[in-house]
Each structure stands twice: as structure tokens, then as C-alpha cells.
Amino acid sequence: MNTRKKILLVDDDLDLLEQNKLLIESKGYEVITATSGKEGFEVFKKTKPDACVVDLIMEEHDSGFVLCYRIKNDEHGKKIPVFILTSATYDTGFKFGASTSEEREWIKADALIHKPVIIEEFVEKLEAFYELKK
């Protein structure tokens, strides 16, 4: 694993933000954080992370979708994995995914990470993205 990868983690729940930051750092990644979609995009532009993990529901119900869309429309964002972090399936019963190219195009994310984060699942999805790009 490349321990130099910088992950942008965006979540408005400060407890979960800190918990997930510690989980991801425990696997050797550098983690930078933001607490809103607006701040997330500013930090993304400034830091050019190697991957982004974006909570789905922040200031608005679609904040995560909007941020992913903005990131994936950026030249740097097209080259990195962007994951949506969600508990929406559990909270609402609304199911969506990122398993087909149509779904990934629609939601502008490379994969979904369900809350609570299972760190091994996250690392597996992240590393799989980089393997595909080789």
C-alpha cells in the first residue's frame, strides 16, 4: 500500500468525521477534512487529494451528490476515486448503488461506503480503484 495517499474526508457530523479520520489514518493514509460541501470543494481545489470520501446528506439532502458532481467535473477529480459515504439505505430504505457504469455516471461517484465504515472494505475499494488505473 502506498502510505502517502491523501484522502479528503467530508462530513458534517463532527463525531463521525473524527472517528472515520482515525480509522483511515490507522491504515497509513493522510486524512484532510472538511465539514460541508462548500468547504469540501475549497479544500479539494487547494490540496488535490488522492481520493475523496463525501457524506451524502450534509447541509442539504443532496449536498454529497452536488459535491461529487463538482469534483468529478474537475480535471483532477476525473483521475481520482470519489466515494459517497451514506447511511441513507438504512435510514430511509432508499436503495441506490455504484455497481454499474450507469449508476456511477448518475451519482458521480466510484463507489458507496456504508456507515458505519468498515475500514477493510474501504481500503479494498480504494486499492481496487488504483489497480484498475494501472
ROPA-718539 format. One line per 8 residues: their letters; for each residue x negated, y, z negated of C-alpha. Coordinates in nm, 4 decimals, decimal comma. Example, Ala and Ser with C-alpha at 12.3 -4.5 7.8 and 13.67 -1.06 7.14 Angstrom:
# ROPA-718539
as	-1,2300:-0,4500:-0,7800; -1,3670:-0,1060:-0,7140
***
This chain:
# ROPA-718539
mntrkkil	0,0000:0,0000:0,0000; -0,1173:0,3495:0,0794; -0,1146:0,5189:-0,2608; -0,1468:0,8612:-0,1003; 0,2103:0,8754:0,0324; 0,4005:1,1822:-0,0865; 0,7721:1,1310:-0,1483; 1,0227:1,4170:-0,1685
lvdddldl	1,2998:1,3239:-0,4124; 1,6110:1,5457:-0,4094; 1,8842:1,5019:-0,6715; 2,0907:1,7483:-0,8767; 2,1147:1,5049:-1,1711; 1,8016:1,6009:-1,3655; 1,8011:1,2831:-1,5775; 1,8202:1,0577:-1,2715
leqnklli	1,5685:1,2766:-1,0882; 1,3131:1,2302:-1,3665; 1,3904:0,8586:-1,4080; 1,3523:0,7881:-1,0336; 1,0406:1,0067:-1,0141; 0,8763:0,7944:-1,2842; 0,9864:0,4704:-1,1133; 0,8426:0,5755:-0,7770
eskgyevi	0,5214:0,7112:-0,9332; 0,4782:0,3768:-1,1121; 0,4256:0,2229:-0,7665; 0,1424:0,4632:-0,6831; 0,3266:0,7301:-0,4853; 0,3026:1,1034:-0,5400; 0,6504:1,2471:-0,6026; 0,7659:1,6041:-0,5500
tatsgkeg	1,1181:1,7016:-0,6490; 1,3992:1,9407:-0,5692; 1,7411:1,9794:-0,7318; 1,9608:2,0967:-0,4414; 1,9971:2,0619:-0,0673; 1,8751:2,4180:-0,0116; 1,5699:2,3758:-0,2349; 1,5087:2,0299:-0,0857
fevfkktk	1,4761:2,1709:0,2660; 1,2465:2,4517:0,1472; 1,0204:2,2002:-0,0317; 1,0300:1,9703:0,2739; 0,9147:2,2527:0,5048; 0,6401:2,3598:0,2637; 0,4998:2,0182:0,1657; 0,5601:1,7976:0,4748
pdacvvdl	0,6180:1,4781:0,2709; 0,5625:1,1237:0,3997; 0,9213:1,0277:0,3112; 1,2388:1,1800:0,1664; 1,4926:1,0353:-0,0742; 1,8060:1,2505:-0,0816; 2,1038:1,2164:-0,3148; 2,4281:1,2095:-0,1183
imeehdsg	2,6501:1,4211:-0,3438; 2,4920:1,7347:-0,4882; 2,6320:2,0910:-0,4700; 2,8900:1,9727:-0,2167; 3,0181:1,6251:-0,1321; 2,8225:1,6294:0,1940; 2,5020:1,8001:0,0713; 2,2931:1,4858:0,1266
fvlcyrik	2,4233:1,4379:0,4802; 2,3559:1,8044:0,5606; 2,0003:1,7893:0,4218; 1,9235:1,4647:0,6082; 2,0556:1,6217:0,9283; 1,8319:1,9273:0,8812; 1,5271:1,7115:0,8037; 1,5825:1,4753:1,0987
ndehgkki	1,6193:1,7728:1,3356; 1,2757:1,8988:1,2289; 0,9725:1,7736:1,4261; 0,8035:1,6403:1,1115; 1,1300:1,4892:0,9871; 1,1677:1,2808:1,3030; 0,8477:1,0929:1,2131; 0,9190:1,0028:0,8507
pvfiltsa	1,1705:0,7813:0,6715; 1,4660:0,9577:0,5155; 1,6768:0,7629:0,2680; 2,0145:0,8558:0,1221; 2,0470:0,7821:-0,2483; 2,4069:0,7042:-0,3398; 2,6481:0,5605:-0,5873; 2,9426:0,6536:-0,3614
tydtgfkf	3,0267:0,2922:-0,2811; 3,0596:0,2129:-0,6499; 3,2346:0,5375:-0,7424; 3,4797:0,5598:-0,4520; 3,4911:0,2225:-0,2806; 3,3997:0,4082:0,0413; 3,1530:0,1878:0,2235; 2,9061:0,3027:0,4836
gastseer	2,5646:0,1839:0,5818; 2,2496:0,2411:0,7797; 2,2067:-0,1069:0,9215; 2,2870:-0,0263:1,2861; 2,1378:0,2368:1,5123; 2,4843:0,3968:1,5433; 2,5147:0,4297:1,1653; 2,1611:0,5673:1,1328
ewikadal	2,2365:0,8204:1,4075; 2,5632:0,9229:1,2430; 2,4295:0,9630:0,8898; 2,0825:1,0845:0,9965; 1,9108:0,8504:0,7524; 1,6940:0,5443:0,7958; 1,8388:0,3502:0,5027; 2,0598:0,3736:0,1978
ihkpviie	1,9257:0,3306:-0,1534; 2,1963:0,2454:-0,4044; 2,1979:0,3814:-0,7582; 2,0659:0,2647:-0,9912; 1,7409:0,2440:-0,7929; 1,5792:-0,0979:-0,7824; 1,2198:0,0064:-0,7269; 1,1141:-0,3116:-0,5460
efveklea	1,3997:-0,2634:-0,2959; 1,2953:0,0986:-0,2415; 0,9282:0,0106:-0,1833; 1,0291:-0,2706:0,0534; 1,2443:-0,0348:0,2649; 0,9752:0,2338:0,2646; 0,6937:0,0000:0,3651; 0,9155:-0,1672:0,6293
fyelkk	0,9615:0,1723:0,7947; 0,5838:0,2256:0,8163; 0,5313:-0,1282:0,9511; 0,7771:-0,0528:1,2330; 0,5875:0,2634:1,3236; 0,2535:0,0826:1,3670
***
